[in-house]
Amino acid sequence: MKTRILSGIRPTGNIHIGNYLGAICSWISMLDTIDECFFCIVDQHALTTTEDSKDLRKNTLTIAAAYIASGIDPIKNNIFVQSHVPAHTELSWYFSCITPMGWLSRMTQFKDKSSKNKDQTMTGLFVYPTLMAADILAYKATHVPVGEDQKQHVELTRDIAQAFNNYVGKEIFTLPEPIIKKETSRIMSLRDGLKKMSKSDISDYSRIHLLDDNDTIQLKIRKAKTDAEPISGIIADLENRPEAKNLLNLYAIFTQNNIEKVLKEFEGKLFSEVKSKLADATVNHMEPIRLKILELLNDESTLIKYLKKGAESANSLVIPHMHEIRQSLNMLL
Ligand code: AQP
Protein backbone atom coordinates (compact mmCIF):
# COMPACT_ATOMS: atom_id res chain seq x y z
CA MET A 1 0.00 0.00 0.00
CA LYS A 2 1.16 3.53 -0.80
CA THR A 3 2.23 5.44 2.34
CA ARG A 4 1.00 9.00 2.75
CA ILE A 5 1.48 11.50 5.58
CA LEU A 6 -0.59 14.51 6.44
CA SER A 7 0.32 16.93 9.19
CA GLY A 8 0.02 20.62 9.92
CA ILE A 9 0.58 23.56 12.24
CA ARG A 10 -1.89 26.26 13.26
CA PRO A 11 -0.84 29.74 12.10
CA THR A 12 -1.36 31.24 15.55
CA GLY A 13 1.19 33.40 17.35
CA ASN A 14 4.85 32.75 17.05
CA ILE A 15 6.04 29.40 15.74
CA HIS A 16 8.58 28.02 18.23
CA ILE A 17 11.23 25.32 18.54
CA GLY A 18 8.62 22.94 20.08
CA ASN A 19 6.65 23.06 16.81
CA TYR A 20 9.90 22.86 14.84
CA LEU A 21 11.39 19.86 16.70
CA GLY A 22 8.14 18.08 17.54
CA ALA A 23 6.47 18.46 14.15
CA ILE A 24 8.61 19.81 11.26
CA CYS A 25 11.84 17.87 12.07
CA SER A 26 9.91 14.69 12.52
CA TRP A 27 8.27 15.23 9.08
CA ILE A 28 11.68 15.86 7.52
CA SER A 29 13.07 12.61 8.95
CA MET A 30 10.35 10.75 7.02
CA LEU A 31 10.57 12.43 3.64
CA ASP A 32 12.67 9.64 2.08
CA THR A 33 10.63 6.74 3.39
CA ILE A 34 7.07 7.92 2.77
CA ASP A 35 5.62 7.89 -0.76
CA GLU A 36 3.55 11.09 -0.56
CA CYS A 37 3.71 14.00 1.90
CA PHE A 38 1.08 16.68 2.50
CA PHE A 39 1.95 19.53 4.87
CA CYS A 40 -0.89 21.82 5.71
CA ILE A 41 -1.10 25.25 7.33
CA VAL A 42 -4.32 24.78 9.25
CA ASP A 43 -5.77 28.29 9.14
CA GLN A 44 -9.35 27.17 9.88
CA HIS A 45 -8.14 25.59 13.12
CA ALA A 46 -6.49 28.91 13.98
CA LEU A 47 -9.96 30.50 13.99
CA THR A 48 -10.87 28.48 17.07
CA THR A 49 -8.82 30.98 19.04
CA THR A 50 -10.42 34.14 17.67
CA GLU A 51 -7.79 36.53 19.05
CA ASP A 52 -5.36 35.10 16.47
CA SER A 53 -7.42 35.99 13.39
CA LYS A 54 -6.09 39.54 12.92
CA ASP A 55 -2.63 38.18 12.03
CA LEU A 56 -3.86 35.12 10.16
CA ARG A 57 -2.52 36.09 6.71
CA LYS A 58 0.92 37.03 8.03
CA ASN A 59 1.15 33.95 10.26
CA THR A 60 0.07 31.66 7.40
CA LEU A 61 2.91 32.93 5.21
CA THR A 62 5.38 32.64 8.10
CA ILE A 63 4.48 28.99 8.73
CA ALA A 64 4.80 28.23 5.00
CA ALA A 65 8.23 29.91 4.98
CA ALA A 66 9.21 27.96 8.11
CA TYR A 67 8.36 24.63 6.46
CA ILE A 68 10.45 25.44 3.40
CA ALA A 69 13.35 27.04 5.34
CA SER A 70 13.54 23.95 7.56
CA GLY A 71 14.11 21.72 4.53
CA ILE A 72 10.74 20.72 3.04
CA ASP A 73 10.99 21.08 -0.74
CA PRO A 74 7.71 22.68 -1.92
CA ILE A 75 8.12 21.20 -5.40
CA LYS A 76 8.63 17.55 -4.36
CA ASN A 77 6.12 17.79 -1.48
CA ASN A 78 2.76 19.48 -1.10
CA ILE A 79 2.58 22.52 1.14
CA PHE A 80 -0.85 24.11 1.19
CA VAL A 81 -3.36 26.14 3.18
CA GLN A 82 -6.31 24.24 4.70
CA SER A 83 -8.94 26.78 3.56
CA HIS A 84 -7.78 26.38 -0.08
CA VAL A 85 -9.14 22.82 -0.03
CA PRO A 86 -12.93 22.93 0.63
CA ALA A 87 -13.10 19.16 1.31
CA HIS A 88 -11.79 19.68 4.85
CA THR A 89 -14.84 21.56 6.11
CA GLU A 90 -17.31 19.48 4.10
CA LEU A 91 -15.99 16.19 5.50
CA SER A 92 -15.82 17.68 8.96
CA TRP A 93 -19.59 18.25 8.80
CA TYR A 94 -20.24 14.61 7.84
CA PHE A 95 -18.05 13.53 10.75
CA SER A 96 -19.80 15.83 13.22
CA CYS A 97 -23.04 14.01 12.31
CA ILE A 98 -21.64 10.62 13.40
CA THR A 99 -19.42 11.67 16.34
CA PRO A 100 -21.03 11.48 19.80
CA MET A 101 -20.63 14.65 21.88
CA GLY A 102 -19.26 12.47 24.69
CA TRP A 103 -16.17 11.68 22.58
CA LEU A 104 -15.46 15.37 22.01
CA SER A 105 -16.12 16.31 25.66
CA ARG A 106 -13.37 13.93 26.75
CA MET A 107 -10.62 15.65 24.72
CA THR A 108 -7.98 16.99 27.13
CA GLN A 109 -7.18 19.99 24.93
CA PHE A 110 -10.86 21.02 24.89
CA LYS A 111 -11.12 20.61 28.65
CA ASP A 112 -7.97 22.73 29.19
CA LYS A 113 -8.89 25.47 26.76
CA SER A 114 -12.56 25.73 27.74
CA SER A 115 -12.10 25.49 31.50
CA LYS A 116 -11.61 29.25 32.00
CA ASN A 117 -14.97 30.36 30.62
CA LYS A 118 -17.36 27.51 29.77
CA ASP A 119 -20.34 29.65 28.69
CA GLN A 120 -18.26 31.65 26.25
CA THR A 121 -16.48 28.60 24.75
CA MET A 122 -17.15 28.52 21.01
CA THR A 123 -18.64 25.54 19.18
CA GLY A 124 -15.60 25.55 16.84
CA LEU A 125 -13.27 24.64 19.70
CA PHE A 126 -15.56 21.76 20.66
CA VAL A 127 -15.76 20.29 17.13
CA TYR A 128 -12.08 21.00 16.34
CA PRO A 129 -11.23 17.24 16.49
CA THR A 130 -13.78 16.44 13.75
CA LEU A 131 -12.07 19.00 11.49
CA MET A 132 -8.70 17.46 12.35
CA ALA A 133 -10.09 14.01 11.53
CA ALA A 134 -11.30 15.40 8.19
CA ASP A 135 -7.83 16.93 7.51
CA ILE A 136 -6.28 13.48 7.86
CA LEU A 137 -8.97 11.23 6.41
CA ALA A 138 -9.82 13.32 3.32
CA TYR A 139 -6.33 12.32 2.11
CA LYS A 140 -6.64 8.72 3.36
CA ALA A 141 -3.33 9.39 5.12
CA THR A 142 -1.65 6.24 6.42
CA HIS A 143 0.58 8.02 8.98
CA VAL A 144 0.27 11.20 11.03
CA PRO A 145 3.46 12.56 12.61
CA VAL A 146 2.60 14.71 15.66
CA GLY A 147 3.87 15.76 19.08
CA GLU A 148 2.64 13.92 22.19
CA ASP A 149 -0.09 16.58 22.80
CA GLN A 150 -1.92 15.60 19.59
CA LYS A 151 -1.90 11.83 20.21
CA GLN A 152 -5.40 11.85 21.67
CA HIS A 153 -6.77 13.66 18.59
CA VAL A 154 -5.21 11.10 16.25
CA GLU A 155 -6.72 8.30 18.35
CA LEU A 156 -10.11 10.00 18.02
CA THR A 157 -9.54 10.26 14.25
CA ARG A 158 -9.17 6.48 14.18
CA ASP A 159 -12.43 6.09 16.14
CA ILE A 160 -14.23 8.46 13.77
CA ALA A 161 -12.90 6.57 10.72
CA GLN A 162 -14.14 3.30 12.19
CA ALA A 163 -17.52 4.82 13.13
CA PHE A 164 -17.95 6.19 9.59
CA ASN A 165 -17.05 2.81 8.02
CA ASN A 166 -19.59 1.11 10.30
CA TYR A 167 -22.24 3.72 9.50
CA VAL A 168 -21.95 3.35 5.72
CA GLY A 169 -21.17 -0.39 5.90
CA LYS A 170 -18.05 -0.03 3.75
CA GLU A 171 -14.27 0.27 4.35
CA ILE A 172 -13.99 3.85 3.07
CA PHE A 173 -11.17 4.79 5.43
CA THR A 174 -8.12 2.90 6.63
CA LEU A 175 -7.09 3.79 10.17
CA PRO A 176 -4.10 6.18 10.22
CA GLU A 177 -1.14 5.49 12.54
CA PRO A 178 0.24 8.28 14.74
CA ILE A 179 4.03 8.66 14.61
CA ILE A 180 5.48 10.21 17.75
CA LYS A 181 9.25 10.61 18.08
CA LYS A 182 10.14 10.12 21.74
CA GLU A 183 13.01 12.62 22.16
CA THR A 184 11.28 15.58 20.51
CA SER A 185 7.64 14.79 21.19
CA ARG A 186 7.34 17.18 24.15
CA ILE A 187 9.64 20.19 24.34
CA MET A 188 8.92 21.96 27.60
CA SER A 189 8.51 25.62 28.53
CA LEU A 190 11.72 27.44 29.51
CA ARG A 191 9.86 28.89 32.52
CA ASP A 192 8.17 25.73 33.79
CA GLY A 193 9.55 22.29 33.00
CA LEU A 194 6.17 20.66 33.64
CA LYS A 195 4.34 22.67 30.95
CA LYS A 196 4.83 22.13 27.23
CA MET A 197 6.33 24.95 25.21
CA SER A 198 3.33 26.63 23.63
CA LYS A 199 2.50 29.58 21.36
CA SER A 200 -0.28 30.68 23.68
CA ASP A 201 1.85 30.92 26.85
CA ILE A 202 1.69 34.56 27.94
CA SER A 203 5.45 34.70 28.56
CA ASP A 204 7.69 35.18 25.51
CA TYR A 205 10.50 33.86 27.70
CA SER A 206 8.82 30.45 27.88
CA ARG A 207 9.73 29.63 24.28
CA ILE A 208 12.27 30.28 21.52
CA HIS A 209 10.63 31.57 18.37
CA LEU A 210 11.92 30.61 14.93
CA LEU A 211 12.24 34.33 14.20
CA ASP A 212 14.19 35.18 17.38
CA ASP A 213 17.56 36.74 16.58
CA ASN A 214 20.78 35.37 18.09
CA ASP A 215 20.87 37.82 21.01
CA THR A 216 17.27 37.02 21.95
CA ILE A 217 17.97 33.29 21.88
CA GLN A 218 21.04 33.79 24.12
CA LEU A 219 19.00 35.95 26.53
CA LYS A 220 16.04 33.53 26.73
CA ILE A 221 18.33 30.58 27.47
CA ARG A 222 20.27 32.60 30.06
CA LYS A 223 16.97 33.45 31.79
CA ALA A 224 15.58 29.90 31.56
CA LYS A 225 14.51 28.46 34.91
CA THR A 226 16.96 25.96 36.46
CA ASP A 227 18.01 24.89 39.93
CA ALA A 228 21.21 25.47 41.90
CA GLU A 229 22.38 21.82 41.98
CA PRO A 230 25.31 20.68 39.83
CA ILE A 231 24.52 18.10 37.17
CA SER A 232 24.72 14.46 38.13
CA GLY A 233 25.74 11.90 35.56
CA ILE A 234 22.71 9.68 36.28
CA ILE A 235 19.64 9.88 34.02
CA ALA A 236 17.21 8.87 36.79
CA ASP A 237 18.26 11.96 38.79
CA LEU A 238 16.69 14.16 36.09
CA GLU A 239 13.20 12.87 36.81
CA ASN A 240 12.68 15.34 39.67
CA ARG A 241 14.41 18.19 37.83
CA PRO A 242 12.11 18.89 34.85
CA GLU A 243 13.76 22.18 33.83
CA ALA A 244 17.23 20.58 33.91
CA LYS A 245 15.94 17.63 31.92
CA ASN A 246 14.45 19.90 29.26
CA LEU A 247 17.61 21.97 28.76
CA LEU A 248 19.87 18.91 28.62
CA ASN A 249 17.45 17.24 26.21
CA LEU A 250 17.52 20.33 23.96
CA TYR A 251 21.33 20.33 24.05
CA ALA A 252 21.35 16.64 23.08
CA ILE A 253 19.01 17.35 20.15
CA PHE A 254 20.87 20.39 18.84
CA THR A 255 24.28 18.69 19.11
CA GLN A 256 22.92 15.37 17.75
CA ASN A 257 24.05 13.45 20.82
CA ASN A 258 22.27 11.10 23.15
CA ILE A 259 21.37 12.17 26.67
CA GLU A 260 23.89 9.75 28.28
CA LYS A 261 26.77 11.42 26.43
CA VAL A 262 25.49 14.87 27.35
CA LEU A 263 25.28 13.92 31.04
CA LYS A 264 28.88 12.72 30.92
CA GLU A 265 29.98 15.97 29.30
CA PHE A 266 28.39 18.09 32.04
CA GLU A 267 28.77 15.80 35.08
CA GLY A 268 29.55 17.88 38.21
CA LYS A 269 29.18 21.16 36.31
CA LEU A 270 26.76 24.02 36.97
CA PHE A 271 23.91 25.17 34.75
CA SER A 272 25.69 28.36 33.72
CA GLU A 273 27.98 26.19 31.59
CA VAL A 274 25.11 24.16 30.10
CA LYS A 275 23.21 27.34 29.26
CA SER A 276 26.16 28.94 27.54
CA LYS A 277 26.83 25.84 25.39
CA LEU A 278 23.12 25.28 24.73
CA ALA A 279 22.70 28.90 23.59
CA ASP A 280 25.60 28.51 21.11
CA ALA A 281 24.25 25.20 19.80
CA THR A 282 20.73 26.64 19.41
CA VAL A 283 21.99 29.73 17.59
CA ASN A 284 24.14 27.58 15.26
CA HIS A 285 21.17 25.41 14.38
CA MET A 286 18.45 28.06 14.15
CA GLU A 287 20.23 31.04 12.56
CA PRO A 288 20.32 29.70 8.96
CA ILE A 289 16.64 28.74 9.25
CA ARG A 290 15.68 32.22 10.51
CA LEU A 291 17.61 33.91 7.68
CA LYS A 292 15.97 31.66 5.09
CA ILE A 293 12.48 32.38 6.52
CA LEU A 294 13.13 36.12 6.25
CA GLU A 295 14.37 35.73 2.67
CA LEU A 296 11.26 33.74 1.70
CA LEU A 297 8.95 36.27 3.37
CA ASN A 298 10.57 38.98 1.28
CA ASP A 299 9.33 37.25 -1.87
CA GLU A 300 5.65 36.76 -1.05
CA SER A 301 4.55 36.03 -4.62
CA THR A 302 6.87 32.99 -4.92
CA LEU A 303 5.66 31.72 -1.56
CA ILE A 304 2.02 32.09 -2.67
CA LYS A 305 2.84 30.28 -5.94
CA TYR A 306 4.14 27.28 -3.93
CA LEU A 307 0.97 27.29 -1.81
CA LYS A 308 -1.29 27.38 -4.89
CA LYS A 309 0.63 24.46 -6.43
CA GLY A 310 0.26 22.54 -3.15
CA ALA A 311 -3.50 23.24 -3.04
CA GLU A 312 -3.92 22.03 -6.63
CA SER A 313 -2.29 18.67 -5.82
CA ALA A 314 -4.27 18.42 -2.58
CA ASN A 315 -7.57 19.17 -4.32
CA SER A 316 -6.89 16.71 -7.13
CA LEU A 317 -6.26 13.94 -4.59
CA VAL A 318 -9.29 14.63 -2.38
CA ILE A 319 -11.95 15.40 -5.02
CA PRO A 320 -12.38 11.69 -6.02
CA HIS A 321 -12.28 10.70 -2.32
CA MET A 322 -15.10 13.14 -1.58
CA HIS A 323 -17.14 11.74 -4.47
CA GLU A 324 -16.76 8.24 -3.00
CA ILE A 325 -17.69 9.54 0.48
CA ARG A 326 -20.84 11.35 -0.75
CA GLN A 327 -21.81 8.22 -2.69
CA SER A 328 -21.37 6.08 0.45
CA LEU A 329 -23.77 8.47 2.23
CA ASN A 330 -26.40 7.95 -0.50
CA MET A 331 -26.30 11.61 -1.53
CA LEU A 332 -27.63 12.61 -4.95
CA LEU A 333 -24.52 13.06 -7.11
N1 AQP B 1 6.08 21.81 23.02
C1 AQP B 1 5.96 20.99 21.97
N2 AQP B 1 6.81 19.95 21.84
C2 AQP B 1 6.70 19.10 20.77
N3 AQP B 1 5.78 19.27 19.79
C3 AQP B 1 4.93 20.30 19.88
N4 AQP B 1 3.92 20.74 19.10
C4 AQP B 1 3.36 21.85 19.65
N5 AQP B 1 4.00 22.16 20.78
C5 AQP B 1 4.97 21.22 20.97
C6 AQP B 1 3.52 20.10 17.87
O1 AQP B 1 3.45 21.10 16.85
C7 AQP B 1 2.44 20.72 15.92
C8 AQP B 1 1.56 21.88 15.59
O2 AQP B 1 0.95 22.43 16.71
P1 AQP B 1 -0.27 23.45 16.52
O3 AQP B 1 0.21 24.81 16.34
O4 AQP B 1 -1.15 22.96 15.44
O5 AQP B 1 -1.05 23.31 17.85
P2 AQP B 1 -0.55 23.19 19.28
O6 AQP B 1 -0.13 21.79 19.57
O7 AQP B 1 -1.66 23.69 20.09
O8 AQP B 1 0.74 24.14 19.33
P3 AQP B 1 1.08 25.22 20.41
O9 AQP B 1 2.39 25.79 20.06
O10 AQP B 1 0.95 24.65 21.76
O11 AQP B 1 0.00 26.34 20.16
P4 AQP B 1 -1.13 26.89 21.11
O12 AQP B 1 -0.44 27.42 22.30
O13 AQP B 1 -1.77 27.94 20.27
O14 AQP B 1 -2.05 25.77 21.44
C9 AQP B 1 1.70 19.53 16.49
O15 AQP B 1 2.18 18.35 15.86
C10 AQP B 1 2.09 19.54 17.93
O16 AQP B 1 2.09 18.24 18.49
Residues whose N, C-alpha, C, O or C-beta is under 5 A from the ligand:
A	BS01	AQP	G8 I9 R10 T12 G18 N19 G22 A23 P145 V146 G147 E148 D149 Q150 T184 S185 R186 I187 M188 K196 M197 S198 K199 S200 D201
